[in-house]
Amino acid sequence: MVRRNPAYDPPEYISWQPTPAAMSEWQRTLAASKPRQRLIAALSPLDHLNLYAGLVRTRSTDTFLKRWVKQGVLSKAWLGTGEEAVTIGCVQALRRGPGGDVVGPMVRNAGACREMGAPASATFKAYLGTHDQASKGRDFHFGDLRCGIVPPITMVAALVPVFAGIALACKQRREDRVALTWVGDGSTRIGDFHEGMSMAAALSVPLVVVIQNNQVALGTRVEVHTRASLDKLHMAYGIKGYSCDGNNVLDTYAATMQAVTDCRRGRGPVLVTATTFRLGGHATHDEAEARQMLSPALFQHWGERDPIGMYETHLVRSSLPLEEGLMGLGLAAGCLPEARAERHQTVLDRVAEAAEAEVEAAAEEALRSRATAMPDGSDVDHDVFAEPQG
């Protein structure tokens, strides 16, 4: 079972146990769509373990960042705790590697970087501002074009027109590639979002924009800043739209796969609306304010729907031969219990331990870089572009 950290996890996760209501809801979601059922049924045991490992790595990365804040290593961190499935489910639906698809993760989607092929240490090094990573210490917003990762900037929704342009380039070059980026519910109210979506729709480009509706924009609840249903926003642009349970990694994966397939068939762009919840503040500095602003019942409801705990419970109860995926992760099957549920739990424990060990080693590597590889200013004018004057 994924390790819980009383000092860093939301209180709803410390002693998390599956509830009948939440698990019934999970199963109803998976049964609601035949096309998505077929997509999920096509997943191999290795695919399921990769999804699970991605969730655990992302949660573990947040845990280390929060620990660093409490230790004074960082002043603050922007976490995606409780929203991991929106990142991992989407990325797993993409083609990764050289010539693959392109993503533009926002800060709560930092887990996409490791899943797209960047080293796990890159996010930590970006936060610490070391020189031995892609931004060379200039910005904690991380990306690596070699892995198909375009770094974001602080202005929310700014990547939407950028990704409309990337998708247009893919279309003009006749490349079988899809561009995908995420926006929050509040970001859909920004002009950049509208301009980018309008252009993408008019030119029918292979763009997927995931609306990560975590129900609060900085400190403004979604029902205050938006009267319309985000599930129907795609209709304003005359394009396809899908909605999914953003805490159900399988539903998110299948919805994204539907959107990506549409784009590959020339039916883009597509909006995917994933409903989730931010189990914390905008960043680590205002978690107390978030608890004051939103009701305890809301935290309890979404806490019961922990995307990692729910998926783990689903896999333990499933009839999948999960042990067959261990070799693909480089893990030895070893001696496993005969009883199916116990065997599945043992497999998932080994996957979680490996994922957590990878993140721990990455954090230690980043701390060593802070001691030996900080920027010295000698290349401050490198990789800087400007229009010539005069």
C-alpha positions in Angstrom: 0.0 0.0 0.0 1.2 3.5 -0.8 3.0 5.0 2.2 1.1 7.7 4.1 3.0 10.6 5.6 1.2 12.2 8.6 3.4 15.3 8.5 2.7 16.0 4.9 -0.4 14.3 3.6 -3.9 15.9 3.9 -5.6 14.6 7.0 -8.1 12.8 4.9 -5.4 10.6 3.6 -3.6 9.6 6.8 -5.9 6.6 7.6 -7.6 6.3 4.3 -9.8 3.3 3.7 -12.1 2.6 0.7 -15.8 3.4 1.4 -18.6 1.4 -0.3 -20.1 4.6 -1.7 -16.9 5.8 -3.3 -16.0 2.4 -4.8 -19.6 1.9 -6.1 -19.3 5.3 -7.8 -15.9 4.2 -9.3 -17.5 1.1 -10.8 -20.5 3.0 -12.1 -18.2 5.4 -13.9 -16.3 2.6 -15.6 -19.6 1.0 -16.7 -21.1 4.1 -18.1 -19.4 4.2 -21.5 -18.9 1.2 -23.7 -16.2 2.9 -25.8 -14.2 3.6 -22.7 -14.7 0.1 -21.4 -13.1 -1.2 -24.6 -10.2 1.2 -24.2 -9.6 0.2 -20.6 -10.0 -3.5 -21.4 -7.1 -3.2 -23.9 -4.7 -2.1 -21.2 -2.1 -4.7 -20.3 -1.0 -5.5 -16.7 2.2 -3.5 -17.4 0.0 -0.5 -18.5 -1.9 -0.7 -15.2 1.3 -0.9 -13.2 2.7 2.1 -15.2 -0.4 4.1 -14.3 -0.1 3.2 -10.7 3.6 3.9 -10.6 3.0 7.3 -12.1 0.4 8.2 -9.5 2.8 7.1 -6.7 5.8 9.0 -8.1 3.7 12.2 -8.5 2.4 12.0 -4.9 5.9 11.2 -3.6 7.3 14.2 -5.4 4.8 16.4 -3.8 5.6 14.9 -0.4 9.3 15.8 -0.8 8.5 19.3 -1.9 6.3 19.9 1.1 9.0 18.4 3.3 11.5 20.9 1.9 9.2 23.7 2.6 8.8 22.7 6.2 12.6 22.2 6.5 13.3 25.7 5.0 14.9 24.4 1.8 12.1 26.1 -0.3 9.8 29.0 0.6 6.8 27.4 -1.0 5.7 24.8 -3.5 2.7 24.3 -5.8 1.3 20.8 -5.3 -1.1 18.6 -7.2 -2.0 16.4 -4.2 -5.4 14.8 -5.0 -5.2 15.7 -8.7 -2.6 13.2 -9.8 -5.0 11.2 -12.0 -5.6 14.1 -14.3 -1.9 14.3 -15.1 -1.1 10.6 -15.2 -4.2 9.4 -17.0 -3.7 12.0 -19.7 0.0 11.4 -20.4 -0.5 7.6 -20.5 -2.9 8.2 -23.5 -0.1 9.9 -25.5 2.8 8.7 -27.7 6.0 9.4 -25.9 9.6 9.4 -27.1 11.3 11.0 -30.1 8.8 12.3 -32.6 6.0 11.7 -30.2 3.3 14.0 -28.8 3.9 17.3 -27.1 2.7 18.4 -23.6 2.5 21.6 -21.8 2.1 20.9 -18.1 1.1 23.6 -15.5 2.7 23.4 -12.1 0.1 20.9 -10.8 1.0 18.7 -13.7 4.7 18.5 -13.0 4.4 14.7 -12.8 4.0 14.7 -16.6 7.7 15.5 -17.0 8.9 12.2 -15.6 6.2 10.3 -17.5 7.2 11.9 -20.7 10.8 10.8 -20.2 12.6 13.5 -18.2 14.6 12.3 -15.2 12.7 12.4 -11.9 15.4 14.8 -10.5 14.5 17.5 -13.0 11.6 18.9 -11.2 13.5 19.0 -7.9 16.5 20.7 -9.6 14.2 23.3 -11.3 12.7 24.2 -7.9 16.2 24.5 -6.4 17.4 26.6 -9.4 20.5 24.4 -10.2 22.4 24.8 -13.4 22.4 21.2 -14.4 18.8 21.0 -15.8 17.0 22.4 -18.8 16.2 25.9 -17.6 19.8 26.2 -16.2 18.4 27.8 -13.0 16.5 30.6 -14.7 13.0 29.4 -13.7 11.4 26.6 -11.7 8.9 26.0 -14.5 10.4 23.0 -16.1 10.4 21.6 -19.6 12.5 19.8 -22.0 11.8 19.9 -25.7 13.8 16.7 -26.3 11.1 14.9 -24.3 8.2 16.8 -25.9 7.7 19.0 -22.8 7.1 22.7 -23.3 7.6 24.6 -20.0 4.8 26.9 -18.8 5.0 30.4 -17.6 3.2 31.9 -14.6 0.4 33.5 -16.6 -2.4 30.9 -16.6 -3.8 29.8 -20.0 -0.9 31.3 -21.8 0.1 27.9 -23.3 -3.3 27.5 -25.0 -2.4 29.8 -28.0 1.1 28.5 -28.0 -0.2 24.9 -28.2 -2.6 25.9 -30.9 0.4 27.0 -32.9 2.3 23.8 -32.1 -0.7 21.8 -33.3 -1.0 23.9 -36.4 2.7 23.2 -37.2 2.1 19.4 -36.7 -0.9 19.6 -39.1 1.0 21.6 -41.8 3.9 19.2 -41.6 1.5 16.2 -41.9 3.0 14.8 -38.7 0.9 12.3 -36.7 1.4 14.2 -33.5 -1.0 15.7 -30.9 -0.4 18.7 -28.7 -1.9 18.5 -25.2 -2.0 21.1 -22.4 -3.9 21.6 -19.2 -5.8 24.6 -17.8 -7.6 25.1 -14.5 -11.2 26.0 -14.2 -10.3 29.7 -13.6 -8.0 29.7 -16.6 -11.0 29.2 -18.9 -12.0 32.8 -18.1 -8.8 34.2 -19.5 -8.5 35.8 -22.9 -5.6 33.7 -23.9 -7.7 30.6 -23.5 -10.5 32.0 -25.7 -8.2 33.3 -28.4 -6.2 30.0 -28.5 -9.3 27.8 -28.6 -10.9 30.0 -31.3 -7.9 29.8 -33.5 -7.5 26.0 -32.9 -11.2 25.4 -33.7 -11.1 27.6 -36.9 -8.1 25.8 -38.2 -9.1 22.2 -37.0 -5.7 21.5 -35.4 -4.8 18.4 -33.4 -5.0 20.0 -30.0 -6.3 18.6 -26.7 -6.9 21.0 -23.9 -7.7 19.4 -20.5 -9.8 21.6 -18.2 -8.6 20.5 -14.8 -11.6 21.6 -12.8 -10.3 21.5 -9.2 -13.2 23.8 -8.2 -11.3 26.8 -7.0 -9.3 29.4 -8.9 -6.6 30.7 -6.5 -9.1 31.6 -3.8 -12.3 31.9 -5.8 -14.8 28.9 -5.9 -15.9 27.7 -9.4 -19.5 28.5 -8.7 -18.6 32.1 -8.1 -16.4 32.7 -11.1 -18.3 30.6 -13.7 -22.1 30.3 -14.2 -21.9 28.1 -17.2 -21.2 24.4 -17.2 -17.6 23.7 -18.1 -18.7 20.3 -19.4 -20.5 22.2 -22.2 -17.8 24.8 -23.0 -16.7 22.9 -26.1 -20.0 23.9 -27.7 -19.0 27.5 -27.8 -16.2 26.6 -30.2 -18.1 24.1 -32.3 -15.8 21.3 -31.3 -15.9 17.9 -29.6 -15.8 17.6 -25.9 -15.5 14.8 -23.3 -16.0 14.8 -19.5 -14.5 12.5 -17.0 -14.0 11.8 -13.4 -10.6 13.4 -12.7 -10.0 11.2 -9.6 -10.6 8.0 -11.6 -7.3 7.5 -13.5 -8.9 4.9 -15.9 -11.8 7.2 -16.8 -9.4 10.0 -17.4 -7.1 7.9 -19.5 -10.0 6.6 -21.6 -11.5 10.1 -22.1 -8.1 11.4 -23.2 -7.6 8.5 -25.5 -10.9 9.3 -27.2 -9.8 12.9 -27.6 -6.4 12.0 -28.9 -7.9 9.6 -31.4 -10.2 12.2 -32.7 -7.2 14.5 -33.2 -5.3 11.9 -35.1 -8.3 11.4 -37.4 -8.4 15.2 -38.2 -11.3 15.9 -35.8 -9.5 18.2 -33.4 -9.3 20.3 -31.4 -11.0 18.6 -28.4 -11.8 19.8 -24.9 -11.6 17.3 -22.0 -13.2 18.4 -18.7 -11.8 16.5 -15.7 -13.6 17.2 -12.4 -11.3 16.8 -9.4 -10.5 18.7 -6.2 -7.5 20.6 -4.8 -6.8 19.1 -1.4 -4.7 22.0 -0.2 -4.1 25.7 -0.9 -3.0 27.4 -4.1 0.4 26.7 -2.8 1.9 25.5 0.5 1.7 29.0 2.1 -2.2 29.2 2.1 -3.4 25.7 3.0 -5.0 27.0 6.2 -7.0 29.6 4.2 -8.2 26.9 1.8 -9.6 25.0 4.8 -11.4 28.1 6.1 -12.8 29.0 2.7 -14.1 25.5 1.7 -16.4 23.3 3.8 -15.0 20.3 5.7 -17.7 18.2 4.0 -16.1 19.0 0.6 -12.7 17.9 1.8 -14.2 14.8 3.3 -16.0 13.9 0.1 -13.0 14.3 -2.1 -10.7 12.8 0.5 -12.7 9.6 0.3 -12.0 9.6 -3.5 -8.2 9.6 -3.2 -7.1 8.7 -6.8 -4.3 6.5 -5.6 -6.2 4.7 -2.9 -9.2 4.2 -5.2 -7.1 2.8 -8.1 -5.1 0.6 -5.7 -8.3 -0.9 -4.3 -9.7 -1.5 -7.8 -6.5 -3.3 -8.8 -6.4 -5.4 -5.7 -10.0 -6.6 -6.3 -9.6 -7.1 -10.0 -8.9 -10.4 -11.9 -6.0 -8.9 -13.8 -2.7 -10.9 -13.8 -0.8 -7.9 -12.4 2.3 -10.0 -11.7 2.9 -10.3 -15.4 3.7 -6.6 -15.6 6.5 -6.6 -13.0 9.2 -7.7 -15.4 8.3 -4.8 -17.7 9.1 -2.4 -14.8 12.4 -4.2 -14.2 11.1 -5.7 -10.9 11.5 -9.4 -10.0 8.3 -11.3 -9.4 9.9 -13.4 -6.7 7.7 -15.3 -4.3 4.1 -14.1 -4.4 1.1 -15.2 -2.3 -1.3 -17.6 -3.9 -4.5 -15.7 -2.9 -5.3 -13.3 -5.6 -6.0 -10.2 -3.5 -2.8 -10.7 -1.4 -0.8 -11.3 -4.6 -2.1 -8.1 -6.1 -1.4 -6.1 -3.0 2.2 -7.5 -2.9 2.7 -6.6 -6.5 1.5 -3.0 -5.9 3.6 -2.7 -2.8 6.7 -3.6 -4.8 5.8 -1.1 -7.5 5.1 1.7 -4.9 8.4 1.0 -3.1 10.3 1.2 -6.4 8.6 4.5 -7.4 9.2 6.0 -4.0 12.8 4.9 -4.0 13.2 6.6 -7.4 11.8 9.9 -6.1 13.9 9.7 -3.0 17.1 9.2 -5.0 16.1 12.0 -7.3 15.6 14.4 -4.4 19.0 13.5 -3.0 20.6 14.1 -6.4 19.0 17.5 -6.6 20.3 18.4 -3.1 23.8 17.4 -4.2 23.4 19.6 -7.3 22.5 22.5 -5.0 25.8 22.2 -3.3 27.9 21.7 -6.5 26.0 23.0 -9.6 24.4 26.3 -9.0 24.5 29.0 -11.7 27.5 31.4 -11.6 26.2 33.9 -14.1 28.7 33.2 -16.8 26.0 32.1 -19.3 23.2 34.5 -18.3 23.0 35.9 -21.8 23.0 32.4 -23.5 19.8 31.1 -25.1 18.2 34.5 -24.9 16.5 35.9 -28.0 15.3 39.4 -28.7 14.3 41.4 -31.8 17.2 43.6 -33.1 16.8 47.3 -32.5 17.2 50.0 -35.1 
